[in-house]
Amino acid sequence: MSQCEARVVAVAGSDVWVEVPGRAPTCGNCKTADACQTGLLGLNTGPRRYRLENSIGAQVGDQVQLSVAEGTVWRASLWSYGVPLMLAIAGAILGQTMSGDAAALAGTLAGLVCGLVVLRRSEVRARSEGSLFSLQVQTGKMRFKEQS
């Protein structure tokens, strides 16, 4: 399980905003000793903020730990790149066999749009189930809420 430290920066009703440093510390999966070099070629992108359900009564200034289950990043990458690509290729093949190049182009675009719709629905479902991330303060957990 990959983990990184975060800090509660605001409380808004039943939600909290947590801030994660721009460069996360290492997760133990590589030999880098300082910070993770995978994001944007290791460039510092600045802190990121996430809105979470405050089910544990966290206050501004509390240090929390954001945990990502094993395999989550791999599955997200596979879905994000593989599903739209496979559907675009399938649409292109179907269009080409039915009617030629113009239909292949239309099939490619239709497959890509379908892939993006599938991804969006999967994201909404995963966020509502709380299966993406968990935020821990002592023994409690928090779940990501859908941002509007």
C-alpha positions in Angstrom: 0.0 0.0 0.0 1.4 3.4 -1.0 1.0 6.2 1.5 1.8 9.8 1.8 1.4 12.5 4.5 -1.2 15.2 4.1 -2.4 18.1 6.3 -5.9 19.4 6.9 -6.1 23.0 5.7 -9.8 23.8 5.9 -13.0 22.5 7.4 -16.2 23.2 5.5 -19.3 21.8 7.2 -19.1 18.0 7.1 -16.1 18.1 4.7 -12.4 18.8 5.1 -9.8 20.0 2.6 -6.4 18.2 2.8 -3.2 19.3 1.2 -0.7 16.9 -0.2 2.9 18.2 -0.9 3.7 18.6 -4.6 6.3 15.9 -4.5 5.3 12.9 -2.6 7.8 10.9 -0.6 8.9 7.6 -1.8 6.6 4.6 -1.4 9.3 2.0 -1.0 8.7 0.6 -4.5 11.9 2.0 -6.0 15.4 2.9 -4.8 14.9 6.7 -4.9 15.6 8.1 -1.4 14.3 11.6 -1.7 10.9 11.9 -3.4 8.9 10.3 -6.1 10.4 11.2 -9.6 7.6 9.7 -11.7 5.2 12.7 -11.7 5.7 15.1 -14.6 9.4 14.0 -15.0 10.1 14.8 -11.3 9.1 18.5 -11.6 7.6 20.2 -8.6 4.0 20.7 -9.4 3.1 22.4 -6.1 0.7 21.1 -3.4 -2.6 19.4 -4.3 -5.8 19.7 -2.4 -8.6 17.2 -2.0 -12.1 17.5 -0.5 -12.9 14.6 1.8 -15.8 13.6 4.0 -14.9 14.4 7.6 -16.3 11.3 9.3 -13.6 11.4 12.1 -13.8 15.0 13.2 -10.5 16.2 11.8 -9.5 19.8 12.6 -7.4 22.3 10.7 -3.7 21.5 11.1 -4.2 17.8 11.8 -1.6 15.5 10.1 -3.3 12.7 8.2 -2.1 9.8 6.0 -3.5 9.2 2.5 -3.4 5.5 1.5 -3.7 4.0 -1.9 -4.3 0.3 -2.1 -1.9 -1.9 -4.0 -2.7 -2.2 -7.7 -4.9 0.9 -7.8 -2.5 3.0 -9.9 -1.9 0.1 -12.3 -5.6 -0.6 -12.8 -6.4 3.1 -13.3 -3.6 3.3 -15.9 -4.9 0.3 -17.7 -8.4 1.5 -17.7 -7.5 5.1 -18.7 -5.4 4.1 -21.6 -6.5 0.7 -22.6 -10.3 1.0 -22.7 -10.5 4.1 -24.9 -7.8 2.8 -27.2 -9.4 -0.7 -27.6 -12.8 0.8 -28.2 -11.4 3.3 -30.8 -9.6 0.5 -32.6 -12.7 -1.7 -32.6 -14.8 1.3 -33.9 -12.2 1.9 -36.7 -12.2 -1.8 -37.7 -16.0 -2.0 -37.7 -16.3 1.3 -39.7 -13.7 0.2 -42.2 -15.4 -3.2 -42.8 -18.8 -1.6 -43.2 -18.1 1.4 -45.4 -14.5 2.5 -45.9 -12.3 5.3 -44.6 -15.0 7.8 -43.7 -16.8 5.3 -41.6 -13.6 4.1 -40.0 -12.9 7.7 -38.9 -16.5 7.9 -37.5 -16.1 4.5 -35.8 -12.8 5.6 -34.2 -14.4 8.8 -32.8 -17.5 6.9 -31.6 -15.3 4.2 -29.9 -13.2 6.9 -28.2 -16.3 8.7 -26.9 -17.7 5.4 -25.6 -14.4 4.7 -23.9 -14.5 8.1 -22.2 -18.1 7.6 -21.0 -17.2 4.2 -19.6 -14.3 5.7 -17.7 -16.4 8.6 -16.3 -19.0 6.1 -15.0 -16.3 3.9 -13.5 -14.8 6.9 -11.7 -18.1 8.1 -10.3 -18.9 4.5 -9.1 -15.4 4.1 -7.5 -15.7 7.5 -5.7 -19.1 6.7 -4.3 -17.9 3.3 -3.1 -14.8 4.9 -1.5 -12.5 2.4 -3.2 -10.0 4.8 -4.6 -8.2 6.2 -1.5 -8.6 6.2 2.2 -7.5 8.9 4.5 -6.5 7.9 8.0 -6.2 9.9 11.2 -5.4 7.6 14.1 -8.0 4.8 13.6 -10.6 6.6 11.5 -11.1 6.7 7.8 -12.4 9.3 5.3 -13.7 8.9 1.8 -13.4 11.1 -1.3 -16.5 13.0 -2.1 -17.5 14.0 -5.7 -16.3 17.5 -6.4 -18.8 19.9 -8.0 
